[in-house]
Amino acid sequence: TNLRKLYLGDNSITDDGLGKLSKASNMMKLEEIVLYGNSDVTSEGLVYLGEVIFEEFEEIGLHDTSVCDKGLNYFLRTENSANLEVLDVSMNSKKVTDQTLKAIASSKYCLSLK
């Protein structure tokens, strides 16, 4: 498939849905996924996305989800963060802390963040 951008903001997306998406073979070209406003997306869903190798993954929008440091720290250590230009984790009910900043600073992959 030629699907490159997937905007799923402000819906009822869950970790289970992201698990199913991560197993879909037609998602390898995905460059951007926006999940903001899906409060049932947690670090578990981010782990699912981290287990898949997207060829040119550049942006992930996690604004107003339930993702926390644990999932972000995992994701930032995967190859999917190698081309990452935009990481939006704003408004996550204070679940994202300095631990995520430390993970960004120490990641061998997060060199493309703008």
C-alpha positions as CSV (number, residue, x, y, z in Angstrom):
1,T,0.0,0.0,0.0
2,N,1.0,3.6,-0.4
3,L,-0.4,4.7,2.9
4,R,2.1,7.1,4.4
5,K,0.1,9.2,6.9
6,L,-2.5,7.9,9.3
7,Y,-4.5,10.4,11.3
8,L,-6.6,8.8,14.0
9,G,-6.9,11.7,16.4
10,D,-9.8,12.0,18.9
11,N,-11.3,8.6,18.4
12,S,-11.6,5.4,20.4
13,I,-8.3,3.8,19.4
14,T,-6.9,1.4,22.0
15,D,-3.7,-0.5,22.6
16,D,-5.3,-3.6,21.1
17,G,-6.0,-1.7,17.9
18,L,-2.4,-0.6,17.7
19,G,-1.3,-4.2,18.3
20,K,-3.4,-5.3,15.3
21,L,-2.1,-2.4,13.2
22,S,1.5,-3.2,14.0
23,K,1.0,-6.7,12.6
24,A,-0.4,-5.5,9.2
25,S,2.2,-6.0,6.5
26,N,0.9,-3.0,4.5
27,M,2.0,-0.5,7.1
28,M,5.8,-0.6,6.4
29,K,5.8,2.6,4.5
30,L,4.0,4.6,7.2
31,E,5.8,7.9,7.9
32,E,3.4,9.5,10.3
33,I,0.8,8.4,12.8
34,V,-1.3,10.8,14.9
35,L,-3.1,9.4,17.9
36,Y,-3.9,12.5,19.9
37,G,-7.0,12.5,22.0
38,N,-7.2,8.7,22.3
39,S,-7.0,8.2,26.1
40,D,-7.0,4.4,25.8
41,V,-3.6,4.5,24.0
42,T,-1.0,3.8,26.7
43,S,2.6,2.8,26.7
44,E,1.6,-0.8,25.8
45,G,0.4,0.5,22.4
46,L,3.6,2.4,21.9
47,V,5.5,-0.9,22.5
48,Y,3.5,-2.5,19.8
49,L,4.5,0.2,17.4
50,G,8.1,-0.1,18.4
51,E,8.2,-3.7,17.5
52,V,7.5,-3.0,13.9
53,I,10.2,-1.6,11.6
54,F,8.7,1.3,9.6
55,E,11.0,2.2,6.7
56,E,10.7,6.0,7.0
57,F,8.8,6.8,10.2
58,E,9.1,10.6,10.8
59,E,6.3,11.7,13.1
60,I,4.3,10.4,16.0
61,G,1.5,12.4,17.6
62,L,0.7,11.3,21.1
63,H,-0.8,14.5,22.4
64,D,-3.5,13.9,25.1
65,T,-3.0,10.1,25.3
66,S,-2.1,8.0,28.3
67,V,1.4,7.2,27.2
68,C,4.0,7.5,29.9
69,D,7.8,7.5,30.3
70,K,8.0,3.7,30.2
71,G,6.6,3.3,26.7
72,L,8.4,6.4,25.4
73,N,11.8,5.1,26.8
74,Y,11.2,1.8,25.0
75,F,10.1,3.4,21.7
76,L,13.1,5.8,21.7
77,R,15.5,2.9,21.8
78,T,14.0,1.3,18.7
79,E,15.0,1.8,15.0
80,N,11.7,3.5,14.4
81,S,13.0,6.6,16.1
82,A,16.0,6.9,13.7
83,N,14.2,9.1,11.2
84,L,11.8,10.7,13.8
85,E,11.5,14.4,13.2
86,V,8.4,15.1,15.3
87,L,7.5,13.6,18.7
88,D,4.4,15.2,20.3
89,V,3.8,14.1,23.8
90,S,2.1,17.2,25.1
91,M,-0.8,17.2,27.5
92,N,-0.4,13.7,28.8
93,S,-1.6,14.4,32.3
94,K,1.9,14.8,33.6
95,K,2.7,11.1,32.8
96,V,5.7,12.2,30.7
97,T,8.6,13.5,32.9
98,D,12.3,14.3,32.7
99,Q,12.9,10.6,32.2
100,T,11.7,10.9,28.6
101,L,13.9,13.9,28.1
102,K,16.8,11.9,29.3
103,A,15.9,9.1,26.9
104,I,15.8,11.5,24.0
105,A,19.1,12.9,24.9
106,S,20.8,9.5,25.3
107,S,19.1,7.8,22.3
108,K,21.4,6.7,19.6
109,Y,18.5,7.0,17.1
110,C,16.9,10.4,17.9
111,L,19.2,12.4,15.8
112,S,16.6,13.7,13.4
113,L,14.3,15.4,15.9
114,K,13.6,19.0,14.8
